[in-house]
Amino acid sequence: MDKSGMFQDFNFKLVVIEALLDKEPLFLEELIELKNKYTSCFEWYAGNGPIEEIRDYLEEVTLEKRDLDKVESLCFDGGNDIYHILKPDWDGEDSLFDVTSVEGFQNLPNLKEVDYVSMCYPEVLEPFKQAGIDVI
């Protein structure tokens, strides 16, 4: 669940966060601190879920307008870095991060393109097409 209320689906918020990681978002420093603190002691292949402290932070964080304005493209791909920050040993073979809704994409005024590799059923992306956003 996206507790910030910006997006209906927390997993879609993760796709947006991924798009911001290389754009110096306001939340990056705190995310890096959490990553450094919790991934170093992560117990690999123990069947654990996502790192709770990082997940809780990402659920709560409100993405600022000036960060949202930076998003021109999104990539739906199981190899996205954000998934391995949350669960370093995630192999992409389950539906843990699958997106079921893109509701809230209206918060991305400069979104022009969506690169679809995986992480959702194609029909989930229909709202993008209806809004004139290219899905490739």
SULMOJO-V17271 format. One record per run of one state. SS is the DSSP state (h for helix, s for strand, l for the rest). FROM is the first residue (numbers start at 1). TO is the last residue. If there is no record, write none. Layout:
BEGIN
SS | FROM | TO
SS | FROM | TO
END
This chain:
BEGIN
l | 1 | 9
h | 10 | 20
l | 21 | 27
h | 28 | 39
l | 40 | 51
h | 52 | 60
l | 61 | 64
h | 65 | 68
l | 69 | 72
s | 73 | 76
l | 77 | 80
h | 81 | 86
l | 87 | 104
h | 105 | 107
l | 108 | 112
s | 113 | 116
l | 117 | 121
h | 122 | 130
l | 131 | 133
s | 134 | 135
l | 136 | 136
END
